Amino acid sequence: MTNAAIIVLAGTDSSADLGRVVNALEAAREFRDEGDDFELIFDGAGTQWVGELDDEDHDYHDLYQSIRDDVSVCDYCVSAYDVDDVVDEEGLERLDEFEGHPSIRSLVDDGYEIITF
């Protein structure tokens, strides 16, 4: 079985960023469909995607919803990018294992392959 941590760092500023987040969502869905262990973590500017993808009119809302139960966010970055309200409304898990951020080291130690978008 494969263990993967998909980390979205891309913000919401460009079509290239949209391409990155869509590729991350597709990768997450592929891991899920194959029965693999995976996490999808929105970190840094990537935390801004939570509100965007939660919008039912967004082209990739359904794709996001299909893997939403496996989504978590960086606790520090949620506040830094002022998306606390939408993250709280969605009830997403906030990761803060290392100085307010997700612990990448712990993921590696647990055998997760780190994939960034």
N, C-alpha and C positions, 0 to 999 in steps of 0.2 A: 504494500500500500504506500502511496505517495503522501507526504506531508508538505504542504505549501502555505507560505504566508505571502499574500499579495498585498502590497502596500501602494496606495495611491497617493502620490505627492503632487501631481499636476493640479494646478488651480483651474479656474473657470474662465480664463481670459481669452482663449483662442480656440480655433477649430482643431488645432493640434492637441490641445488639452482634452477636448471632447473625444478625440480619437484614442487618447491614452486611457481615459476612464472607461470607454466602451470596451477596449481590449481587456482591461482589468476585469470588467463584469463578465465578459465572455469567457475568460480564463477561469474565473471563479465558478461559473456555471458548468464548464467542462469538468473541473475537478469534482464538483458536487455530483454530476451525472455519472461519473466513474466510481463514486463511492469513496473518494479519497478524503483525508482530513485536510481541511484548508481553513484559513482565516482571511478575510478581506478587511484591511485596516485603512481607514482614511486618516492621513497624517499631514501635518503642515497645511499648505494651501489646499490640499485635497479635501480637507474637512468641509470646504465650501460646497462640495458636490452633494452633500446630504440634502440640503434644502432644494437644490436644483432637481435632483432625481426623485424627490418626494412629490414634486408637482405632477399631478396626473396628466397634464398636457405635454410633459416632456417626452420626446421621442423614445427615450430609453427607460421610462418609468417602469414598464412591465418587466424588463430585464432586471432592473434593480430590485424590484419586489420579489422576483423569483429566487434571489439569494440573500435577501435582506436579513434573514434570521442568523446569518453568519457574518454580519457586518459589525465592526467595532470602530471606535475613533480614539484619537489621541486626546486625552483629557486637557492637557496644556494648550494644544493647538485649537481646540474647540473654543476656548476663551480668547486666545490670541486673534482668531479670525472672526470673532463675534457671531458664532453660530450656536451658542448655548441653547437658545429657545427651541430651535428646530430639532436639535439632538435630544433635548429633554422630551419634546413632544413625541418623538419617534421611539423613545425608550431604549436608545442604543447604548451598548456597554462602552464605558469610558475606560481606557487603559492608562494606567499611571504608575507602572512598576518601577520605572527608572526616572527619578526627578520629574515626575509629571507626564512622562512619555511612555509609550510602549517599550518593553525591553526586547530589543532585537537580539541581544545576546541569548536571552532565555529561549527565544524561538529557535535559534541555531542550536543551542544546547539540547533542545527537545527533538532535534532532527528535522526541523522545517527548512525547506529550500526557500530562500527569500527572493521574491520577484518584485521589482519596482516598476511603477508606471508613472 
